Amino acid sequence: MQSAPRCRCSKSPLKSGPNSIRPYRTTRNVVDGVVFTFLDITDARRSECLEAALTLAVERERCKLAADLHDGAGQLLSLTSIKPHALGDSDKTQRGDQMIELESLLIESRRRVSSLSFQLSPPLLHYVNLVAALQWLKADLDATYGLDVTIIEEHELELEENVRVTWYRATHELLLR
């Protein structure tokens, strides 16, 4: 008695091309059925969704860290950089070399904390748009490294937050590496 032809389904990666149908052969090379190959993109889509969610979660944490850095250490450094002015405001020449050095170090520390805070989570990226964040990045890279970057802006695209974040991070990494 001859058995009914069997159908076998397999998941295949993108390399095999679109859905395909081929004969199923026995060990005696007799056609005994058909093999259907399907491209299952469920896992790829799930992976894309998880990646987007992870990107946003990381960005939210960066936001919190940037705010804490700005509100905590940044404010303290600002206050500390004002103190030398109060001590020697009447006559700048009477300030010692150490006070002048301290003041310049504190000003530079404040600038660096501010820059780091913005690099961690640029508010412009979240509250304005991608182009504004990239323009700030351009100015920061120019001030910090003397790197001259040109931004050609034809028009601002309406992008989802995870896409804006990905583009910003990729641009940031490409320019710094």
ZIPE-V519947 format. One record per pair of residues at least 12 apart in sequence whose C-alpha atoms are under 6 Angstrom apart, sorted by sequence separation. I is the first residue (numbers start at 0). GAP is how many residues later the second one is. D is the distance in Angstrom with one decimal. If there is no record, write none. Layout:
I|GAP|D  I|GAP|D
This chain:
21|12|5.8  22|12|5.9  21|13|5.3  20|14|5.7  20|15|4.7  19|16|5.9  19|17|5.2  18|18|5.3  18|19|4.9  80|22|5.8  80|25|5.4  6|26|5.9  4|27|5.4  5|27|4.8  6|27|5.3  7|27|5.1  8|27|5.3  9|27|5.5  10|27|5.7  11|27|5.6  4|28|4.6  6|28|5.8  8|28|6.0  76|33|5.7  129|34|5.9  65|51|4.5  65|54|5.9  61|58|5.5  62|58|5.0  61|59|5.4  55|106|5.9  51|110|6.0
